[in-house]
Amino acid sequence: MLRTRRLEAGMGLRELAASVQISPGYLSDIEQGNVGPPKAKVILSIARALNIDKALLLSSARKLDPDLSSYISEKPGAADFLRMAKDKGFEDDDWERLCKMIELTRLGKGEK
């Protein structure tokens, strides 16, 4: 997926590697799945360089957005909620239903 996105952006392997300050060999290994996903910081740099949504790359690498991690750290209720969801074994359809409920009830800042 990363290689496809890079090519769609018209960027060469060496060019992208230089712009995110990693070696071309390492970037090639990432693209080919020869190594595990890089750190979130590298993924964010790649997303910026390719001008694509960081959430797309982070989720495909199964990495947590550092902004989200900070939010969870700053909001104890968020961590408690996620812990409860884990304990209750939330599945994808539970999350989808919960998102719909949040939209319908207009919870959150600026939604009142």
Secondary structure, 3 states (H helix, E strand, C coil): CHHHHHHHCCCCHHHHHHHCCCCHHHHHHHHHCCCCCCCHHHHHHHHHHHCCCHHHHHHHCCCCCHHHHHHHHHCHHHHHHHHHHHHCCCCHHHHHHHHHHHHHHCCCCCCC
